[in-house]
Amino acid sequence: MSDALKHECGIALLRLKKPLSYYKEKYGSTFYPIQKMYLLMEKQHNRGQDGAGLASIKLDMNAGERYISRVRSNKAQPIQDIFSQINGRINQEMIDHPEYANDVDLQKKQIPYLGEVFLGHVRYGTFGKNNIESVHPFLRQNNWVHRNLIVAGNFNLTNVRELFNDLVNLGQHPKEMSDTITVMEKIGHFLDDEIDDLYYKIKGEGFSKKAASPLIGERLNLARILRRASKNWDGGFAMAGMIGHGDSFVLRDPAGIRPAFYYENDEIVVVASERPVIQTAFNVPFEDIKELDPGKAIIIRKDATVQFEQILDPLPLKACSFERVYFSRGNDADIYQERKDLGKLILPDVLKVIEDDTDNSVFSYIPNTSETSFFGMVEGAQDFLNQRKISDILNNKENLSAEKLQEILSVKLRTEKIAVKDAKLRTFITDDSSRDDLVAHVYDVTYGVIKPTDNLVIIDDSIVRGTTLKKSIIRMLDRLNPKRIVVVSAAPQVRYPDCYGIDMAKLEGLIAFQAAIELLKDRGLSHVIDDVYKKSKAQIDLNDSEVINYVKEIYAPFTDEDISTKIAEMVKDEGVKSEVKIVFQSVENLHKACPKNLGDWYFTGEYPTVGGNRVVNRAFINYYEGRDEKPY
């Protein structure tokens, strides 16, 4: 994606079912789980490179012995940094204490991070929050083992203010109004409540305070805690957590917006944000890895039993389509095919723009993640070319010579690697014109393969803000002097903000919205902008379930082609000589390619939860009033 989007986040939960000595004997190292956590996190670095954290719990430790370890980093390479710290500590302990070498019990007791339950997290810092306090996992500490809570998630909630006020009404004093703190304190409150009820019940059965502690762990109803805590959560989430005594869980949102996959055998239970991550780390078949159902939690008890509980009533499935288009790793078998299909399905619209002239067209892509869609587009173009060859052969069958047949068969599709992404350039100069000149060189091009009579067709995952397209890509492609530059988006027009974890919450940042506003002004329809503002403003005090997405009216007067044409005008900078065309995927074809991920609110404005409509209207109010703030 040429306009880099930040996406929150990636999770990895690992629970060992056997004693550490088992892994030492079978895999040759007590540190088997730490090695696996490194793989699970590193293979998800695409989901977050601004921060990373890891927490572990040692089971059945004695009082006075440390049983929780946590390390977090927001350095340039945070995953490498945290594991460098972990390995440094481990290696130093092994050097200082050679007696640990073959004593697994001593290793577990004395070496930090070595345990049976692990929670890892990678994140992107959105809205300017990238300090170390914003990095997961979050830890809620207590001297009672069961009250220790560790939480990390891939999530965003639309109603943080409401949930924050709920905590205040419970008598709490949260240290900040963030969704992570709010979620942790919500779970923590009902965890405390459950423990209190159990304690008095067990005490009433005649047990001492000391004897009550393990019984609380055995009887703790984590499903009930999660039901009470998440009752009013509105958003997309895959929420993971660990309790100090050893229970752990992952809860997925009821619309299935954020992904979560799991695998279990007799040695481990693992949950991650992406399926191929688990495949790679544990070398297991695709079909053995399952997707956690929407609204369900996978709960792993201290005794290693696994249970699945319906925590929230499922909503219509609206799994995030951007996961398939861009965010998730493309080596997932389903995602790879879906991305190829996106390229193939958009080809007819591309052929229309180039007037079926494949002979004078060069096909390419914006590196790197649009490469798979490019393969699909090329396959479709090859099919088109083959049909043309068949037609030519049949039309000339009466007097077809070997030379003519050779001429027909020798026609090939022209594909080249045109755009080359350079290492990230630092825009250290603050002067706008100087900085724009540096941005223009983020991409370089391959010279000598384009003729002045050529259409240059280049596919990207999606076009969101259009900034890099205008400031860099089209300028660079124009240096090759093609007749026409056709930029193809494998995704539809991004028209509406996201509020479930992707860094595109402001309407004015979306090139499709900018184009629609300009069209309204061009056609004397500026009153529509004022009308939408008034309607949105009138809904501020309504319940979320009553709010309507009036921002749809901004786009209603125009066809998709109208907006695409306007976008092409807007991204064609001064001095660009080539004709510029933009071709977007249709929503219908997106659904054909990704039939299980129908979360398309960015393109259609059909939000999967009631909080979405409030957010989009608030985003429009902010735009209209010139407020540079988050709409939720």
N, C-alpha and C positions, 0 to 999 in steps of 0.2 A: 504494500500500500504506500503510494507516494506521500500522502498526508498521514504521517505516523499518528496512530491513535494509541492512547494508553488504556490498558484494560486491567481491571482488578479481578482476579489475582489467580494464583494456583495453590492448591492444598495437597498435602500428602500425609496420610495417617497410616502408621504401621504398628501392628500388634503381634508380638511373638507369642505363639501358643505353647512353646516348649521352654524348658530351662536353658539358660545361656550355654551350659555345658554341652547341650545337644548340638548347637550350631558350631561350637568349637570343635567337636568331634567330627561332624559331618562336612563342614565347610572350611575347617582348618583355622578359624579365627573367631574369637569371642566378639570381635568388632563387626561381624557380619551385618547386624542391623544398621550400624552407622554407615557402612559402605552402601547399603541399599537405599538409605535415606538420601545420601549424596546423589545417587543415580536418579531417584524419584524427583528430586528438586532440580538437578541440572537439566534433566530432560524436559522440564517445564519452564526453563528460563525464558522462553518466548512469552510467557504469561506475566513476567515481571522482572525488571532488572534494576529497580530503584531501591529495593530492600529485600532482605531475606531473614528468616529466623527459624530456629529449631528448639523444641523443648522435648524433654524425656522424663519418664517416671520409672523409678526402680520399685518393684513390688516387694512387699513384706520386709521392709527395712525396720530395724529396731529404733526406738526413740533415741534421739540424739544423733542419728545418722542421716546425712543428706539423701533425699530421695527425689528431688526435683532439680533439674538443670535446665537452663535456658540461655541461649546466645542469639543476639540479633545484630544486624549490620545494615547500614545505609551507605556503605562505601561504593566505589565505582564498580567493583565486581563482588557484590554482596554474598553470593553463594560460595564462591571461592574463599572469601574472607572468613565466613563463619566456620567452614570446615578446616581452614588453616588454623583457626583458633582451637577448634576441637582436637585436631590431630596434634597440635603443639602441646596441649595439655596432656593428652594421652601418652605421647612419646616421652615427655619429660617424666611423667609418673613411672613409666616402664624403665627409664634409665636410672632414676633415683631409687627404684625398688625392684631389683632383679628378681626378688622372691615372688613377685606377682606373675611371672612369665607363664607358669603352668598351673596357677591357682585361680580358677574362675571365680570362686566365692570372694577371694580377696580383690580381684579386679572389679567385680560388681560393687563391692562395699566401698572401695577407696577411689576408683577412677570416675570422674564426672562424665556425664552424658551416656554412660553405658547402662542400659536398662531394658525393659520389655515393652514399653509403650512410647511411641514417638509421634510428634506432630510437627510438620514442616510447612513453611509458607513462603511464597515469593509474591512480590507486589510491585505495582507501579504506583508512584505517588501522584495523585491527582489534586487539582485545586491548590497547588503550592504546598501541600503538606507532605514533606518528605524528611522530617526530623526523625530521630531514632525512636521517639515516643510513639510515632505513628506506625512503627513496624510490628507486625505480628510475629509470633503469638503473644497475646496479652495474658497477664498473670494476675490473678486475684488470690492473694496469700492469706493464710490463716493458720493458727497453731493446731487447729483440729484438722486431721488429715483429709476428712471427707469434704471439708469446706474449701479446700484449695481448688481453684478452677482455672484452667488454661483454655483459651479460645483463639481460634484463627478461622478466617473465612474468605471465600470468594463471594462478595456480596455488596449490595447497596440497598438501603431502605429508603422509601420515599417519605415516610412519616416520622422522621427522627424527632422533630419537635414535640409531636404528640406523645411518643414513647418516653421522651425525656420528662415531660410534665407528669406522666404516670408515675415515674420513679420519685419525683418530688412529692407527689401526693401520697406516696407510700412512706414518706418521711426520710427518704434518702437525700444525699447532697452530692450528686455526681460531679466529678472534677472538670468535665467538659461535655459539650453537646456534640458528640460524635456518634456515628452509628455503632462503631465497635465497642466503645465504652458502654453505650446504652444497652446493647445486646448482652454484653458480659454481666452487667449489673442486673439485668432482667433475669437471666438464668441464675445468677448468684443469689438473688433474693428468694426465688422459689426453691433453690437448693437448700438454703438456710432454713426455709420454712418446713421443707420435707424432713430435714435432719432433726429439727426441734420436735416435730410430731413423733418421729420414730424414737427419739431419745426418751420422751416422757412415757411412751407406750412400753418400751423395753424396760425402763426403770420400774414401771408398774408391775412388770412380770417378775420383779425381784432381783434383777441383775445389777451389779455394781457399775459405777461409771466406766471403769476400765474395761469390764466385760462387755459393756454396751457397744463400745467402739467397733469391734469387728462385726457385730450383729447389724449395726447401722449400714455398713458397707454391703452386707449380704441382702438386706431388705430394701435398699434404696431403689425407688421406682423412677428411673431416669426418664422413661417415656412420659410419666405424669408431669415431671418437672418441665420437660420440653414443651408439652402441650400448654401448660399454664404460661410459660415464658413467651412463647411465640404466638399466642392467641391473636394479637393485633399487629403482627409484623406485616408490612406491605412492601414488597420488593422482590428482588431476585437474590437467591442465596444458596450456597452450599456451605453450611456452618459446621465446623468441626470443633470438638472439645475433648478435654481429658479432666477427670476428677482425681484428686490427689491419691486416693486409695487404689486407683487402677481402672475404673470404668472409663469408657471412651465412646464417642458417637460422631456421626456425621448426619446432619439434617438437610434435606433438599427442599427448596421452595415449592409450593403447591402447583405452580404453573410450569415447573421444570425449566425455568429460564436459565439458571446456571447449571453446568454439568457436574456429574459425580459418577465415577465408575468404581467397582469393587471386585476383589478376587479373594477367595478363601480356599485354603487347603488344610491339611493336618498340621502345618508348621506355622502359617502366618495368616493374618487378615490384613489386607491393604486397600485403602481408598485413595483415589487421586482424581484430579480434574480432567484427565485425559486417559483414554484407553491404551494407546500405544506406549505410554510411559510405563504402565504396569507390564505390558507385553515384553518390553525391552529389559526392564529391571529384573524380572523373574523368569523370563524365557517361557512364557505360557501362551497357549493358542488364543487367537482372537475370540473364539466362541466361548471360552471359559470365563471371560471377563464380562460382568453384568453391569447394567446401568441401574443406579438407584432410582426407584420410582418417585415421581413428584409427591411432595407432602410426607414422604416416609423418612424414617431415621434408621440407619444401621447402628445398633447398639452392641458394643463388645463389653461384656461384663468382666470383672476382675478374674473370674474363674475361666475366662476365655470362651465362654459360650456366646454365640452370636444370635441376636434376635432382630427382626424387622418389625417396626411399629408404625402404623399410620398416625402421624402426629397432627397433620392438618388435612382437611378435606381437599382432594385434588381439584384444581381448576382445569379448564380446557388447556391442553398441552400447547405451550408456546415457547419451546426451547429456542434459545437465541440463534438466529440464522447467521449472525456475524461470526459465531464460533466456526461455522462450516466455510464461510467465505474467506475468513482471514485469520482469526485468532488461534485456533487449535493447530497442532502440528499436522502437516499434510501427509504424514506416513500412516495415519489411520486409514484402513482399507476403505471404509465407507466415505470418509471425507475426501480421499484422493479421487474416487469415482465421481463424487458430487461436484467437485471443482472442475473436473474434465467436462462433465455434463453442462455446467454453467457456460463454459467456453463454446461448446458445440451448439447449445440452444440459441446463443446470441448471433451466430453466424448469418442467418438469413437477413437480419437487420444490417449487418456489416456489408453484405453483398449488395443490398439495396443502395447504400451510400456510395459504394465504389462502382455501381452500375454493372455488377458481375464481371468486372475487368480484373480477373486474377492474374492475367499475364503481365499487367503493368502495376502490380501491387506487391509490396513486401510486408510480411507478417512478422511481428515481434512482440515483446512484452516488457513491462516495467519490472526490474528485478526487485525481490527475489520470489516472493510468495505467489505472484500471479503466474508463475511458470506452468503450473499444472493446468490452469484455465487456458493458457496458451496452447498446450498440447491438445486439449479438447477442441479449441477453435480450429487448429490446424487439421485435426482428423476430419472435422466437418467440411473444411475447405477441400481436403483431398477427395472426400466423397463427391463433392460438387464437381471437382475437376474430372473425376472418373466418369461421372454421368455424362459430362460434356464430351469426353473421349468416345464413350460408347455411341453417343448420338452422331458424332462425326464419322465414326466407322460405318454405322448403319446407313447414313446418308450417302456415303461414297462406295458402298459395297459392290456396285455394278462395275466400277472401273478402279478398284483400289489396288494401287501398285505397292510394292515393298517400300519404295521411297516415301510415298504418301503415308503409309501406315507408320513408318518410322518417324515421320514428321509429327503425326498425331500423338504417338506414344511418348515422344521425347519432351512434351510440354510438362513442366514440373512447377509445383508451388514454390515460391521464393520465400524462404524463411531465413532470418538473420538475427543475431544478437546485436541489437542496435544500441540500447541504453546500457550503460555500465555505471553502477553506483560506486562512487569513490568512498574511501574511508571518511568518516564524519569530519566535516570541516568545521572548525571553531570560528563562529562569527564574532571575533573579539573586537571588531571596530564598531563603535556605537553609531556613527554616521549612517543614516538610512540608506543612501545610495551606495555606499561602500559595502554595507551588509548585504543589500540585495544582490550586488555583483558576486559576492561570495556564495550566497544561496543558489545563484544561477549555475554554479559549478558543482553542486552536489552530485549531479549526473554528468557523465561524459558520453560521447557517442562514437560509434564505429564509422569511420569515414570510408568512402570509395565504393559503397555497395548500393547507393540510391541514385537513380537517374531523375532528371528534371520532369520526366513524364510519369513518374511513379506516384501511386498512393502509398503512404506509409501508415500501415495499420498496426497500432500498438495497444495491447490490452493491459489493464490494471485491475486489481481486486475490486476497488471501489473508488469513487471520487466523493470526498466528504467536504473538505474546505476549499479545495481548488488552489490553494496557495502555492504548493510546490509545482503543480501543473503550470501555473502562470509564470512564476518567478524562475523556474528551472527547466522543466521537461520540454515544454513547447518551444522555448527559446533555443534549447540545445538541438532539438530535432529539426528546427527550421534551418540550422546551419548546413544541413545536408541537402537543402534546396529541393524537397519533394514538391510535386504538384499540390498534393493534399495530405494533411495530417489527420488521421482518424483515430481518436482516442476512445477506446472501448472499455466500458466499466462492466465487470462481471456481476456486479450488484446493481440493483435499481437506484434511483435517485434518493439520497438520504435527505428527507424533508423535515424530520421531527427529532427533537433531542432525546437522548437516552437518559434514563434515571435508574438503571439497574446495574451500573458498574462500569460503563464505558465512558471515557472522557470526551463526551460531546453533549454537554448539558445546555449550551447556549445556542439559541436559534440563529442569531446573527453570524455565527461562525460557519453556518452551513451554506454552501454555494447554491444549492437548489432554492433555499429560502431567499437568499439575496436576489436570485434571478426572478422569482415570483414577485417580490416587492418591486423590482425594476419594471417588470411587465405591467403590473397594476398602475404604476405611475405613467408608463408610456401610453397606456390605453385609456387614460382618464378615469381609472377606477380606484383612485386613492382613498375614496370614501370607505372602501372595503376594509382598509387597514384600520381606520378609525372605528368602524363598526365592530370588528373583531376585538379591538381593545375594550370597547364599552361592554361587550358581552362577557369577555373574560373577567373584567373588573367586577361585574355584577355577581360573579360566582364565588368570590373570595371566601364568603362566610358559609357557603353551602357544605353539606357533608360530601365526602369524596364520591360516594355512590351516586350523587345527583349531578355531578359536574360533567359537562359536555366539552369535547375537544372542538372548540370553535376555530382553531388555527387551520383546520381543514379548508375553511372558506377562503383562505389566502390562495390556495392552489386551484380551487374549484373552477374559475373561469378559463383555465388553460389545459391544453392537451399535454401529454408527456413530451411530445415533440416540440411544442412551443417552448417549454422550459429547457429542454436539451439545447435548442438553437440559441437561446439566450445565454446559457452557460458557456457555449462555445464562443460567443461574442465577448463574454466577460474575461475568459482566460486567455484570449488572444491579445498579447501585450503589443504595445507600439513597436513597430519595426519588424514584426513577424510578417513575412511575405507570403507564406503558404496559406492556402485555404485551410481552415480548421473546422472539423466536425466532431461532435461528441455523440457516442452511441451508448445508451444505458440498457441494462437488462430489464425485462419486464418482471413485475411481481409474480405474474402467472408462471413464468419460466423458472423463477427462483423456487417456487413451490414444487414444480416438477422435478427440479434437480435435487432439492433438499426436502423431501416429503415428511420427514420426521422432525424437522426444525422449522416450525411455522411461526416463530416469533419474529414478526416483520414490522413492528411498531415504528421503527426508524423510517420506513418507506411508506407506510399506510396511515400511521397515526392511531392504529388500533392497539391500544395498550392492554397488556394482559392482566393488570391489576387496577383497582379503582384509583390508586394514587397517581397513576400515569397521567390521567387527564388533568388533574390539578397541577401537576408539574409542567405540562406543556403550556397551559394557560398562564401560569406564573412566569415561565420563560418568555412568553410573548409580552406580558406586562413589563418585565424587566427590559426587554428590547425597546418597547415603545417609550418607556420613561427614561431610557438611557442608563439603567442600573447595571453595573458590572458585578453581578453577584449570582451565586448558585441558586437555582429555583427550588431547592428542597433542602 
